[in-house]
Amino acid sequence: MSSETLRSALARATDTVAAAVARGALSESGRLIAAHLGAGPHLIVADENTWTVAGERLTESLREAGCELAEPLIFPGQPVLYASIENSVVIQEAIRAAQATPIALGSGTINDLVKLAAFEEGRDYACVGTAASMDGYTGAGAPMTENGVKATRNCKAPVAVIMDLDVVAAAPPIMTASGYGDLVAKIPGGADWILADYTDIEPIDPDVWTMVQSGVTTALSRPADLAAGNADAFDGLVEGLCLSGLAMQAYGGTRPASGAEHYFSHLWEIEGLGAERTPPLSHGFKVAVGSLAMCAFYEALLARDIADVNLAAAAAARKPWDGIEADIRSLFDGALADHAVRETKAKYAAGDDLVARLQPLVAQWPAAVEKLRAQLVTTAELSEMLRLAGAPSRPDDIGLTADDVRAMFPKAMYYRSRYTALDVAWELGIFDELVADVFDNIWK
């Protein structure tokens, strides 16, 4: 992946104007931050772990650039810091008291907390990443769980992002494996966008597609070296994670970076899967298993020839909306059920509308299959890539059984309005058959 790709992505991004992804980038962080956010005062927000890794060097670089610094806000290293509204309010209060521009020094949780706090205070911010653990560094919005539903709060991405590959490579291997798991989602997520494009629900933006997809194969090509902490192997992974967020900025949504695989993860997070672990089970680890599930589902789908499907019969066999809503409410409770009903209603089609939606895909199925096969890898291949990276490669790696994953398929379909392979199969009337194929024939 070339730095030209990164420059092109920055040109289209709405919030982020500068990014440094290189070995030794931390030494240039002060100059970059001063150039785009001024001389301060700046408030560094970290936890004890990230401060130990890079706090003093970041401080030194800022001072060398002539920046004024407020007293840093350093959260305890234990217990684990959570992306809660309460913690974000603590940061807001510190920003307000110091009248400072915040700098997030850390990875996912710290970045999200500072991102939301800065937005609520009407300020821009910078992020100095310390691990290749997720793709949200350059993403707008901060995921928070509220009222039993994981929701993304509206807020701006950082103005500047600094990722020192030497710092990132020295992070605990479990964090790198998490980032790897998050990046593999671009494989089935991209396939979902291809289907949405064929059905004209959400056409592909070619430039945004290139930002995310052009370097994914290279970024994922050295899993063993990444697990070993070889800094030279991190360039593609880190740039790929940053490009994912920039693409979301350029597109104005998360479609370029995620598909149905993320809904497995979100629902497991709502259920508290792995929250009792130390450290808690990461988003990327759950996404990895969701990605395996969706790659297996695609294998089952691509084994079918839908070119001769009788769409009128499929539409006639579809449940009426009242029956679908009842099904949703049998799977979810409370606010989450209401959320799933709203999301599913937004994408629901029946009768002639359903036939019109599916007709272009059915008519062009051979060409669609060719594109999808070029985008996807087999479940077995993906499992081995994840294993070499130190990421989960089977459901039981994150404490799940095959039945747990099987039960999540319909929930993932109902959870969001985004159109995916799950919806295609559901509308064609073959959803249950494909899920059975996943567990009986493909993902053993």
N, C-alpha and C positions, 0 to 999 in steps of 0.2 A: 504494500500500500504506500503510495507516494505522499509526500507532504503537500503536493499540488492538490490532491483530493481534499486534504484538510483545509487548505486555503479556499478552495471553491465552496466547501461547506460553510465556512465562516462568512463568506460573502452573502450567502442566502439566509443565514441564521438571523433571528429577530432580536436576540438578547446578547449572545456571546460574540465579542468582537476580537478576542485574542486567545490563543491557546499555545502552550509550550509543552510538547511531548518529546522528551529527550533525556539522555543521561546527563546529569549535572544541572538540570533545569532549575533546581531549587536555588542555586546561586544567583540566577537571573530573576527570581521571583519578585524581589523588591522593585527592580527597574520596571518590570512589566506592570505590576500593580500600580505603581506611581504614575506611569504613563497613561493609564486608562481610568484610574479611580482617584487620582490626586495624591497629595502628600499627607492626608489624614486629618484628624487622628483615625487610626485603624485599630479595630478590636479583633484580636485573634481568638477564635473559639475552638477549643480542642478538648480531648479527654487526656487523662494522664498518660495513656499509651501513645497517642499520636503526638503529644507534646514531647515526650522522650525521644521519639523518632526524628522529629524535624522542627520542633518549636524554637530551639535556640538558633538554628541555622536560618529559619525563616525570619526571626527577629533581627538577626544580624544583617540579612540581605535588605530588609526594609529600612533599617537605620542607615545603611550605606547609601541607599537611594534618597536619603533626606526625609524620610517619613516620620511623622509623629505617631507614637503608639500609646494607646490606653492600656491599663492593666489587663492582661489576658484573662479570659474566662475559661477555666479548666475544670471540666467535670471529672468526678472520680472514675478510675478505671474499672472499679467494681462497686456496686452491681452494674450489669450491662446497661448502657444508655439506650433508651427507647425513643423512637420518633413519636413522642406524645405532644399534644397541644400544650400541656403544662410545661414541658421542657423548652418548647419554643417561646413561651411567654417569658421564661427566665432570661432567655437570650434577648428578647425584645426589650425587657427592662434594662438590661446591661447596655444595649445599643443606645437607648434613650438617655440613660444617665451619663454616658460618656460622649453623647452626640458624635458617635463614631461610625465609620464604614466597616462592616464586619468582614472578616476573612475566615472561611471554614477551613480548618486544618484537620483532615480526616477522610473518611470514606462515606458510605451511604447515609448512615443515621445523622452524623454531624452535618453533612451537606444539606440534607433535607430540613433539619431543624433551623439552620442558619438561613436557608433559602426562604422558608416561610416567615421567619422573624424579620428578615430584611424587607421582604415585600410588605408585611404589615406595617412596618415603620417607614415605608416609602423610600427605601434606600437600595442602591445597587450593592453587589457584593462580589468578592472573588473567592475561588475555591482552590486550595492546594491539596491535591489528592495524595493519599498515602498507601493506597492498595488498589490493585486492578480487580475490585470485588463486585462491581455492578456497572450498568450503563447509564446511571442517572446523573453523572457529574455535570453534563451539559444539557440535561433535560429540564424543561420548564415543568412546574408542578411538583408538589411534595406529597407522596403517598402517606396517608394517615388512616387509621381505623377508627371510625366513629359510629356509635349506635349499632354496633355489630356488623358494619359494612366497611370494607377497606375502600376509601375514597381518596382521590387525588385532589388536594387543595390547590386552587389556582394561585400561582406565583411565578416570578420570572427566574430564568436560568442565570448563572453567574456571568458577569461581564468578562471575566478572565479566568482561565483554568490553567493550572500548572501541574504537570505530572512528571516528576523526576523518576526515570526508569530505574535508577539505582535504589531509590527509596522503595519504589513499588515492588521491585524484585526481592527485596529483603523482608517484605511483609510475610506474615505467617502463611504457609502454603495453602491452608484452608481458605484464605481470602482470595488467592489467585484462582483456586478451583471454583469458587463461587462466581467470580467474574467470567470464567470460561463457561460455566453453566448458563449464565445470563446471555452470553454471546451466541451460544448454539441455538438459542431460541429464534435467531434470525433465519434459520433454515426452515422450520415449519411455518414460522410467522410469515416469511416471504411467500411460501406456497399458498397460504390463506389469502394474501393480497392478490395473487394471480387469479384465484377463483373469484374474488370480488371484482376484479377487473373484467373477467369474461362475462360476468352477469351484469356488468355496468352499474353495480352498486357503489363501487369506489374505485374509479380508474387509477391505474398506476401513474404516478408522476415520474417520468424517466430519470430526471436529475436526482430526485430524492432517492429513488431506487438505487442508483449508482453509488450515492454516498454510503448507503448501508451495505449493499450486497457485493460491491466490486472487490472488497478486500476480505470478506468473511472467510473464504477458503484458506487464504494465506494466514490470516490471524489465528485460525484454529489448527494450523498444520504442524505445530511443534508442542503437543501437549506434554510430553515427557520432559522437554527442556524447561517448560514453564513450571512444572511441578518441582524441578530441581533448582529453581531460582536463577536460571541463566539470564542475566539482564539483557543480553543481545536478542533473546527470544520474545521480549515483552513489547517491542515497538508495535508490531501488528496488532496484538491483543489490546493494548491501551488505546492506540489510535482508533481501533474498531469500536471500542466502548465509547469513546468521545464522539465519534462520527454518528453513532446511534442517536445520541441526544441532540446533536446539531441537526440531524435529519428530522427529528420530531419538531424542532423549532421551525425549520423551513416549511414543513408540511402543515404545521398548526394542529398536530394531533399525534397520537402514539401508534397509529397504524404501521408506519415504516419499521417499527422496532418490535412489534409483538402481535401475536395472534392468540388462538385458543389455548396454546400451551401455558400462557400467563394466567389464564383463568383457573387452571388447576392449582397453580401456586397461590393465587389470591385466596381461593377458597380454603386451601390448607392453612394459610396464615390466619384466616378468620377463625378456623377451628382450633388454632393454637398449636398446630403440629410442631413438635420440636422446641417449643418455647421453654421447656424445663431443662433443656440441655445447656451445657456451658462449653463454648458460647452457644446461644440459641441457633437453631437450624436456619441457615441463611435463605434469603429470597432466591439467590442463584441456584442453590441446591434443589429447592423445590421446582424451580423452572426447568432444571435439567431433567427431572423425572417427567414433568409435564411435556417437555420436548420429545422425550422417548415415546410417551404415550401417543402423541400426535404423529410422529413419524411412523409408528406402527399402524395408526388409523389410516394414514395415507397409503401405506402398503396395501391395506385391505381395499381401499377405494380404487386404487389404480389397477387392481386385479380385476375389476368389474368393467364391462363394456356397457356404458350407459347410452351409447349412441342411438340405440333402438328403443329406449324407454318410452312408454306411452305416457306423455306428460299429462294429458287430460285425465287419464285414469289415476295417476299419482295425485293430482289435485283433488279429484273426487274422493279419494280415500283419506285425505287429510282430516284430522280432527278439527271440529269447529273451535273457535277461540275459547268458548266457555270450558270445553274439555281440557284444552291446553293450560288454561289458568288453574284449573283444579289440579292438574298434574304438577304444576310448578309449586302450588301451595302444599302439596303432599311431600315435597322434597325440601322445602325451606320453611323457616319460622320467622314470624315477626317482621321487623324492618327489612330483613334480607329477602323475605318472600315478596314484599311490596316492591323492592328494588328489582328483583328478577322478573316480576310481572311487567313492570314498566319497560325494562330493557327488551324483553322478548316481544312485547306488543309493538315496539318501534320497528322491528324487522319482520314482523309477521306478514305473510302474504297468502292468499287463497284464491281458488278459482282461476279465472283468466289472468289475473295479475301474477299468480305463481307460475303459470305456463309461460307467460311472457318473460319472466325473470330467468327461468331455466333454459329456455329455448336456445339462446346463443351458446351456452356452455355445451348442451347436448349436441347441437349442430357442429360444433368445432371440437368435439371431444378428443379425437386423435391428436390434434395440434396441442390441445391443453395438456394431454398426458405427456407429450414430448417436453413441454416447458416444465411441467411439474417434476418429471424425472431428472431433468438437468438441475433443478433447484434442490432436490432432496437427497438425503443419504439414507441407506437402509437402517433399520433399527439396530441391527447387529453392528454396523460400522459406527454409528453414533455411540453406542454403548462402549465400544472399545476406546474411542476418542476420549470419552468422559473418564473412563477408568484410568487411562494413562495420565490424565490431568489431575487425578486425585479427587474427582467429583463423583457424585452418585451415578452409578451405571445400572442400578436395579432398584425397584421400589423398596426392597427391604433395607437398602442403604440409608433410607430416611425413615425407617420404622413403619413402612406400609406393606400391606399384603396386596396380592393381585386383585382381590375382591374390593379392597379399599379404592384402588385406582379405577376399577370397573364401575363402581358406584358413582364416581366423580364425573364420568363422561356426560350424562344428561344434565347434571348441575352446571358443568362448564358451558354447555350449549345455551342454557337459559340465562346464565349470569350476566352476559353483556349483549348489547345490540350489535356489536361488530359481527359482520358476516364471515364465516369460516367454513372449513371442510365439514364441521359438525352440522352446520345448517344445510349445506348441500345434501348431505346424506339423509338428514331429517326430512327435508322437503321431497326427496325422491322416494321416501318410504323404506330406505334400506339401513337406517341408523342402527337399529338393534342387531341386524345381521353383521354389520361391519364391526361393531364392538365385540360380538362373539368371535369373529375371525381374529381380532387382535389377541385375544387371550387363549383361544383354542389352537391357533395355527401359526401365529407370527411371534408373539412376545411370550415365549415360554420360560 
